[in-house]
Amino acid sequence: MPTTVGALRASNHVQRGVKDEIRHNLLTALREGRDPWPGVLGFDETVLPQVERALLAGHDMVILGERGQGKTRLLRSLVGLLDEWTPVIAGSELGEHPYEPITPASLRRVAELGEDLPITWRHRSERYAEKLATPDTSVGDLVGDVDPVKVAEGRSLGDPETIHYGLVPRSHRGIVAINELPDLAERIQVSLLNVMEERDIQVRGYILRLPLDVLLVASANPEDYTNRGRIITPLKDRFGAEIRTHYPLELDDEVAVVVQEADLVATVPDHLLEILARFTRYLRESTSVDQRSGVSARFSIAAAETVAAAALRRSAVLGEQTPVARVVDLGTVVDVLRGKLEFESGEEGRETEVLEHLLRRATADTARANLAGIDLGALVGAIDSGAAVVTGDDVTAAQLLAGLPPVDALKEVDERLDADTDGERAAAAELALEGLYLARRIAKDADNRGRTVYQA
């Protein structure tokens, strides 16, 4: 890579503004059939086309969505649309392009060194800045303020080089993301007006014009957007696009989010992930849950991690080699994650009942969806004849399998659920048994020791 501005010119390097750069790289990805949004799931037909249109138009944008809808991940994925490497003036405080210096110090160096001006190369990961909008955020944090240290060194207060630049100017030629923008005090939001329209900054009355080249993006929760805080009208007017996100519309996308984000310490079969995904979706539809607060995707992620942890604990206590989660582990979700939800005021005292009901419904629907067409009559007949099946936290997969009646239907269940190991076969059998119980074809009793007995 060239190391001086003269060598850079000789290499026929073309300078582009950050929005032109993003537009060019986005169009290239779309034309080549590459996914510009790796890791962003469930938005292909709804949100992403809107985002792409906003970027192609060169608009700053605000992303509105409930908690846990992937707003931050979407904003961070914008980094992938920047050039991998870009030249900057060596030692420049604001990362200016060698062809277009904007600070007094860089202008002076260009005049002194000419084509020998040294340059370095900055990776795109260094051109993304993110700020959580907290009530104590100041104008100095975002735009800049006078640096008392530089004044103490002998410079006059009127010298522009006494300014300590804030987050926005330091992101020159990059992307600035402000999370939870309505939480930013209204008087602080005013400091962004010039940045978004005139593309310059003002610091304590200094006659200083910095033609900043930034893409400003923000996220907000719609509830905060209208009640707890607000985006001032002039600032809303300057955003070229306002885009709404949503929770996954399809069950497969819900499961894919859990698979991508969860850190599972044990094997969790697909049918259990499907139960948790359905459970989360039913909570979002429930009139007992405060839907203004929403049910975050983090709920299903944490649920999957909790179920995996329950399986890991059982394997450690009972000496199993490979921990595999089973239906019996789903009960841990209700106790551990109840605090992640906000219930309607009239449901006080019924929270556990509501959660258990919806979890049973999710389990029943998953059993029907995955085991449809398999005749489990022989299994029901065996249990009616007295072949009770015992499971629980103190029952290993091998013990559960040993207590199952020898019926061919269970082999069909294993094949349908791709169960190969003992742990997976035990998990598949428990789904079949729980499905039969929820369909009221067999009974189930649980004791205080955590044991569950499926019986006639």
C-alpha positions in Angstrom: 0.0 0.0 0.0 1.3 3.5 -0.8 2.9 5.3 2.2 2.9 8.9 0.8 0.2 11.0 -0.8 2.4 11.2 -4.0 2.5 7.4 -4.2 -1.2 7.3 -3.6 -1.9 9.6 -6.5 0.4 7.5 -8.7 -1.7 4.4 -7.8 -4.8 6.0 -9.3 -6.6 5.9 -6.0 -10.1 7.4 -6.3 -11.6 9.2 -3.3 -15.2 8.6 -2.4 -17.4 10.0 0.3 -18.6 7.5 2.9 -22.2 7.4 1.6 -20.9 6.9 -2.0 -18.6 4.2 -0.7 -21.5 2.4 1.0 -23.7 2.8 -2.1 -21.0 1.4 -4.4 -20.3 -1.6 -2.1 -23.9 -2.4 -1.5 -24.7 -2.3 -5.3 -21.7 -4.6 -5.9 -22.9 -7.1 -3.3 -26.5 -7.1 -4.7 -25.3 -7.5 -8.3 -23.0 -10.4 -7.4 -25.7 -12.1 -5.3 -23.8 -11.8 -2.0 -25.6 -11.3 1.3 -24.7 -7.8 2.5 -26.2 -8.5 5.9 -24.6 -11.7 7.4 -26.1 -12.6 10.7 -29.3 -10.5 10.3 -32.2 -12.9 10.3 -35.9 -12.6 9.5 -35.8 -9.2 7.8 -35.1 -10.3 4.2 -38.5 -9.3 2.8 -39.4 -6.5 5.2 -36.7 -4.4 6.9 -33.6 -5.0 4.7 -35.1 -3.7 1.5 -36.0 -0.4 3.3 -32.5 -0.2 4.7 -31.0 -0.8 1.3 -33.1 1.9 -0.3 -32.2 4.4 2.4 -28.5 3.7 1.9 -28.7 3.9 -1.8 -30.4 7.3 -1.4 -27.6 8.4 0.9 -30.0 9.0 3.9 -29.2 9.1 7.5 -31.7 6.8 9.3 -33.3 5.9 12.6 -34.3 2.3 13.3 -37.4 1.9 15.5 -38.1 -1.4 17.2 -39.0 -3.2 20.4 -36.2 -4.6 22.6 -34.4 -7.6 21.3 -35.4 -7.1 17.6 -31.8 -6.9 16.3 -31.5 -3.1 15.9 -27.9 -3.0 17.1 -26.8 -6.0 15.1 -28.3 -4.4 12.0 -26.5 -1.1 12.7 -23.2 -2.9 13.3 -23.5 -4.8 10.1 -23.2 -1.5 8.1 -19.5 -1.8 8.7 -19.3 -4.5 6.1 -20.3 -2.1 3.4 -17.3 0.1 3.9 -14.1 -0.4 2.0 -11.8 -2.8 3.9 -8.9 -0.3 3.9 -8.9 3.4 3.4 -6.0 5.9 3.4 -5.7 8.5 6.1 -3.2 11.2 6.9 -0.6 9.8 9.3 -1.2 11.2 12.8 -4.4 12.9 11.8 -6.8 13.3 14.8 -9.8 12.9 12.6 -8.6 10.4 10.1 -8.8 12.8 7.1 -8.3 11.6 3.6 -4.9 12.7 2.1 -6.7 14.4 -0.7 -9.0 16.4 1.5 -7.5 17.7 4.8 -9.9 19.6 7.0 -8.2 20.4 10.3 -5.7 23.3 10.7 -3.0 20.9 11.7 -3.4 18.7 8.6 -3.7 21.7 6.3 -0.4 23.0 7.7 1.3 19.6 7.2 0.1 19.4 3.6 1.4 22.8 2.8 4.8 21.9 4.4 5.3 18.3 3.0 3.3 18.4 -0.2 3.6 15.0 -2.1 5.8 13.6 0.7 2.9 13.8 3.3 3.0 10.4 5.0 -0.2 8.3 5.0 -1.4 5.2 6.8 -4.3 2.8 6.2 -7.3 2.4 8.4 -9.4 -0.8 8.6 -13.2 -0.5 8.2 -13.7 -1.8 11.8 -12.0 1.4 13.0 -14.5 3.6 11.1 -17.6 2.7 13.1 -18.4 4.5 16.4 -21.3 3.6 18.7 -22.6 5.7 21.6 -25.3 4.7 24.0 -27.4 7.8 24.6 -27.5 8.2 28.4 -28.9 11.2 30.2 -25.5 12.4 31.3 -24.1 12.6 27.7 -22.8 16.1 27.0 -22.3 18.2 23.9 -18.5 17.7 24.5 -18.9 14.0 24.3 -20.6 14.1 20.9 -19.2 17.3 19.2 -16.2 18.5 21.3 -15.1 21.1 23.8 -12.1 23.3 24.7 -9.2 21.2 26.0 -7.8 22.8 29.1 -4.5 20.9 28.8 -3.9 22.4 25.4 -4.7 25.9 26.7 -2.3 25.3 29.6 0.4 24.6 27.1 0.3 28.2 26.1 -2.2 28.3 23.2 -4.8 31.0 23.2 -8.5 30.3 23.7 -9.1 31.5 20.1 -6.9 28.9 18.6 -9.0 26.1 16.9 -6.3 23.6 17.9 -7.3 23.9 21.5 -10.4 21.9 20.7 -10.8 18.4 21.9 -13.0 16.7 19.3 -16.0 14.6 20.3 -17.3 11.3 19.0 -18.9 12.6 15.8 -15.9 14.5 14.3 -13.6 11.7 15.3 -15.8 9.5 13.1 -15.1 11.6 10.1 -15.3 9.4 7.0 -17.1 6.7 8.9 -20.4 5.7 10.6 -21.8 7.1 13.9 -24.5 5.0 15.6 -26.4 6.4 18.6 -28.4 3.7 20.5 -31.6 4.7 22.3 -31.6 8.2 20.8 -34.7 9.4 22.7 -32.8 9.1 26.0 -30.5 11.9 24.8 -31.4 15.2 26.4 -33.2 17.5 24.0 -30.6 20.2 24.4 -27.9 17.7 23.5 -29.9 16.6 20.4 -29.7 20.1 19.1 -26.0 19.8 18.8 -26.5 17.2 16.0 -28.6 19.4 13.8 -25.7 21.0 12.0 -23.9 17.7 11.7 -26.9 16.1 9.9 -27.8 19.0 7.6 -24.9 21.4 7.1 -22.3 18.6 7.8 -20.2 20.8 10.1 -19.8 21.4 13.9 -19.8 24.4 16.2 -17.8 24.4 19.5 -18.3 27.1 22.0 -18.6 29.9 19.4 -15.4 29.1 17.6 -15.4 30.2 14.0 -14.6 26.7 12.8 -16.1 24.8 9.9 -15.3 21.2 9.5 -17.0 19.6 6.5 -17.6 16.3 8.1 -18.3 13.2 6.0 -20.3 10.8 8.2 -23.3 8.5 8.1 -25.4 9.1 11.2 -27.7 6.2 12.2 -29.7 5.8 15.4 -31.9 3.3 17.2 -35.0 3.9 19.4 -37.7 1.9 21.1 -41.1 3.1 19.8 -42.5 3.2 23.4 -39.6 5.5 24.4 -40.0 7.4 21.2 -43.4 8.6 22.2 -43.4 8.6 26.0 -40.3 8.4 28.1 -38.2 10.5 25.8 -38.6 11.9 22.3 -36.6 12.9 19.3 -37.0 16.6 18.8 -38.9 17.6 15.7 -36.0 19.3 13.8 -33.8 16.2 14.3 -36.5 13.8 13.1 -36.9 16.0 10.1 -33.2 15.6 9.3 -33.3 11.8 9.2 -34.0 10.7 5.7 -35.5 7.4 6.6 -37.4 5.9 9.6 -37.5 2.1 9.5 -39.5 -0.2 11.8 -38.1 -3.6 12.8 -40.1 -6.5 14.1 -39.8 -9.9 15.8 -39.3 -12.9 13.5 -42.4 -13.5 11.5 -41.7 -17.2 10.8 -41.0 -20.0 13.3 -37.9 -21.1 11.4 -36.4 -17.6 11.7 -37.1 -17.6 15.5 -35.3 -20.9 15.8 -32.4 -19.7 13.6 -31.9 -16.6 15.9 -31.6 -18.9 18.9 -29.2 -21.2 17.1 -27.0 -18.3 16.0 -27.0 -16.4 19.3 -27.3 -18.9 22.1 -24.1 -20.2 23.8 -25.3 -23.8 24.6 -23.2 -25.9 27.0 -25.0 -29.1 26.1 -26.8 -30.6 23.1 -30.3 -29.2 22.7 -32.3 -31.2 20.1 -34.1 -29.2 17.4 -37.5 -30.1 18.7 -36.7 -28.5 22.1 -35.5 -25.3 20.3 -38.8 -25.3 18.4 -40.8 -25.6 21.6 -38.9 -22.6 23.1 -39.4 -20.6 19.9 -43.2 -21.4 19.9 -43.3 -20.5 23.6 -41.8 -17.1 22.9 -44.2 -16.4 20.1 -47.2 -17.4 22.2 -46.0 -15.0 24.9 -46.0 -12.2 22.3 -49.6 -13.0 21.5 -50.8 -13.4 25.1 -53.1 -10.8 26.6 -51.6 -11.5 30.0 -48.2 -10.2 29.0 -47.6 -6.4 28.5 -47.0 -6.2 24.8 -45.8 -2.6 25.0 -42.8 -3.9 26.8 -42.4 -6.8 24.3 -40.9 -10.2 24.6 -37.4 -10.0 23.5 -35.5 -12.5 21.4 -33.2 -12.6 24.3 -35.9 -14.5 26.2 -35.8 -17.5 23.9 -32.0 -17.3 23.8 -31.7 -17.3 27.5 -34.3 -20.1 27.7 -32.3 -22.3 25.4 -29.1 -21.7 27.5 -31.0 -22.5 30.7 -32.3 -25.8 29.3 -28.8 -26.7 28.1 -27.4 -25.8 31.6 -30.0 -28.1 33.2 -28.9 -31.0 31.0 -25.2 -30.3 31.8 -26.0 -30.3 35.6 -27.8 -33.6 35.3 -24.9 -35.2 33.4 -22.4 -34.0 36.0 -24.5 -35.3 38.9 -25.4 -38.6 37.3 -22.1 -39.2 35.5 -23.4 -39.1 31.9 -20.7 -38.6 29.3 -22.7 -36.5 26.8 -25.3 -34.1 28.2 -28.5 -33.8 26.1 -31.5 -31.7 27.0 -34.9 -33.4 27.4 -38.5 -32.3 27.8 -38.1 -32.6 31.6 -35.6 -29.7 31.5 -38.2 -27.3 30.1 -39.6 -26.7 33.5 -36.5 -24.8 34.6 -37.4 -22.0 32.1 -40.5 -20.9 34.0 -38.8 -20.3 37.3 -35.6 -18.7 36.0 -36.9 -16.4 33.3 -40.2 -15.2 34.8 -38.5 -11.9 35.7 -37.7 -11.1 32.1 -41.4 -10.5 31.3 -43.8 -7.7 32.2 -47.3 -8.9 33.0 -50.5 -6.9 32.8 -51.6 -5.6 36.2 -54.6 -7.9 36.4 -52.4 -11.0 36.2 -50.7 -10.5 39.5 -50.2 -13.8 41.2 -50.9 -15.8 38.0 -47.6 -15.3 36.3 -46.4 -18.9 36.8 -49.7 -20.3 35.8 -49.7 -18.3 32.5 -46.2 -19.4 31.7 -46.8 -23.1 32.4 -50.0 -23.0 30.3 -48.2 -21.5 27.3 -45.3 -23.8 27.6 -47.6 -26.8 27.6 -49.3 -25.4 24.5 -46.0 -24.9 22.8 -44.9 -28.5 23.6 -48.2 -30.0 22.4 -48.1 -28.1 19.1 -44.4 -29.1 18.5 -45.2 -32.8 19.3 -48.1 -32.7 16.8 -46.0 -31.0 14.1 -43.0 -33.3 14.4 -44.7 -36.7 15.1 -47.8 -36.4 12.8 -48.5 -39.7 11.1 -46.8 -41.9 13.6 -49.2 -44.4 15.2 -48.4 -44.3 19.0 -51.3 -46.5 19.9 -49.0 -49.4 20.8 -47.1 -47.2 23.2 -50.4 -46.0 24.8 -51.5 -49.7 25.0 -48.3 -50.7 26.7 -48.6 -47.9 29.3 -52.3 -48.8 29.9 -51.2 -52.3 30.6 -49.0 -51.1 33.4 -45.7 -50.2 31.8 -45.1 -46.9 33.6 -42.1 -44.7 32.4 -40.1 -42.8 34.9 -38.0 -39.7 34.1 -36.7 -36.7 35.9 -33.5 -34.9 37.0 -32.2 -38.0 38.7 -32.9 -40.3 35.7 -30.2 -40.9 33.1 -30.9 -41.3 29.4 -29.9 -45.0 29.7 -32.3 -45.6 32.6 -35.1 -43.9 30.7 -34.5 -46.0 27.6 -34.4 -49.2 29.7 -37.8 -48.4 31.1 -39.5 -47.8 27.8 -41.9 -50.5 26.4 -40.4 -52.3 23.4 -42.7 -50.9 20.7 -41.8 -50.2 17.1 -43.4 -46.7 17.1 -40.5 -45.4 19.2 -38.1 -46.4 16.5 -40.2 -44.3 14.1 -40.0 -41.4 16.5 -36.2 -41.7 16.6 -36.0 -41.7 12.8 -38.3 -38.7 12.5 -36.3 -36.6 15.0 -32.9 -37.8 13.8 -32.1 -39.3 17.2 -29.0 -41.5 17.1 -27.3 -41.4 20.6 -28.9 -42.5 23.9 -29.4 -38.9 25.0 -31.1 -38.0 21.7 -33.3 -41.1 21.8 -34.3 -40.3 25.4 -35.2 -36.7 24.4 -37.3 -38.0 21.5 -39.1 -40.5 23.7 -39.9 -37.8 26.2 -41.4 -35.6 23.5 -43.6 -38.5 22.4 -44.7 -39.2 26.0 -45.4 -35.6 26.8 -47.3 -35.3 23.5 -49.5 -38.2 24.5 -50.0 -36.7 28.0 -51.0 -33.3 26.6 -53.4 -35.1 24.2 -54.9 -36.8 27.3 -54.1 -40.3 26.1 -51.9 -41.1 29.1 -51.5 -39.6 32.6 -48.5 -38.0 34.3 -47.6 -37.6 37.9 -44.7 -35.5 39.4 -43.4 -35.9 42.9 -41.5 -33.5 45.1 -38.2 -35.0 44.2 -38.4 -33.9 40.6 -39.4 -37.3 39.2 -42.1 -37.6 36.6 -44.0 -40.8 35.9 -46.0 -41.4 32.7 -48.7 -44.0 33.4 -52.2 -45.2 32.7 
